[in-house]
Amino acid sequence: MLRRYGFALFVCGILAASCAEPRRVDLLLEGGTVFDGTGSEPASADIAITGDRVVFVGDASSEGIDAETVIDVSGLMVTPGLIDMHSHAEIDEDYGRDAAPFLFQGITTVLIGADGGGSPRIEEWLAELDEDGIGVNAAVYVGHGAVRREVIGMEDRAPTATELDDMRALVRQAMEEGALGLSSGLFYTPGFFAETGEVIELAKIAAEYDGIYDTHDRDLGASYQGIGYLASTLEGIEIGEASGARVIFSHFNAQGAKNYGRAPEGAKLIEDARARGVEVAAAQHVYTATQSSLAAYSIPRWASAGGHDALLSRFEDAGTLERLDVETMEMLAIRGGAQKILIVDPRPELNGRTLESVAEGWGLAVPETVRRILRDGNASVMNLDLYDVENTRFLATKEWMMTCTDGRDPRPDQDISHPRVYGAFTKKLRQFVLDENLITMPFAIRSMTGLASDFLRMGERGYLREGAVADIAVFDRDRIRDLATYEEPKQFSEGTVHVLVNGKLALRDGALTGERRGRTLKRP
């Protein structure tokens, strides 16, 4: 590179021409194949960075650009940093603060506070993250469930007029403090106890700030006595349409064997809404297993009303137990039975075993096994084979489909967890782009970058262009692959060579640098 500049100066001298001094930058990524986030075909270009910004994209030599650090990325893909649209990244815990599983996939921004769980006290939350340092950028939602729990507790009832005003005030406070919008977990308690109108009223507050309504909707198709996959999709759209908030379905897909092949029906509802002007989109991961909690999958919502202590008291009532025995088995049947529930819990006697295996080992019926586990606290579980891969393939081709991990870092003492936290993005690239040619690489990269940026109104990120924030991922296309499996999930993805977060190398030559230059991002 310096030889090139030296030759240019030599020519200037020979010609006695007036030549400007070389333009100095901090870092130059030289000779990469650049995917700019727009979905356009890639082009060979150099990318120059000063501070936390991209200051040049093009032929650096012809512009006389000189760099303190030059990294040769010829033969490699250079993309905007990937955006995880629905994450449970444990960046507020010591073991998750470096965000290593995310960086090894090229992810530079995560959205947290999902499923209705985000704190109403956004300013305090963001300050704590900034103080401790985080490996990736983080934007947050205020959670409907958290707001409802603070005002009403775990009661199964509608709010009074005063309580609804109190809930509105909490959402407004969170939006003023920088929340992206309102998240809901209508599948979970206490969100499940809310009527549609209540959520609309709170989403209206988010909409006043051009906020988002992000939803784990009420029933993806495997909910016990639920409203059904299509009705649940319509409810999410209705909340957005009535409130004015733009809508994203957190991890859109149809659950359960009875819904295999039915993704086009839900997609049509979204596309019909988009055609009439509703800004509605979705995100996906490409695994066939979900991850949630044992209580969510096996305890009917009426039994959870009032909170954990109330639930435990119901376990002591003989009449209630007769009903629970029946309904627990009915709930599990929708999900394929106890043999499809894989426990991922720090308790060593549970971790990595199916619910069926634990019941057999304890010599108990499945419902009593559930209750015995829950007496000591809820357990994280995976539901194997709940998603149909053909549904997932179909949805991946949609222009409104983004990408997410829906992933939570496993605790250091937890060997089994969902592999999606380590491989959701690289698995999608490997499987749907490189192996199956289902979607093109520019389309896939856009789903993970520019499309997400546009929806989030974060135009400074998600694109590679002059003036953009230098969140950048560099991949070896031939080596991109997820290594995490259900049996051995804690394996970093391959093929991610370099990652820059706010202009600093967080991953270089496939190794963490130790830099934690992520920032908390407030609503634009």
Summary of the structure (lengths in Angstrom):
residues: 524
radius of gyration: 24.5
end to end distance: 38.6
largest distance: 98.7
contacts: 1960
relative contact order: 0.16
helix: 38%
strand: 22%
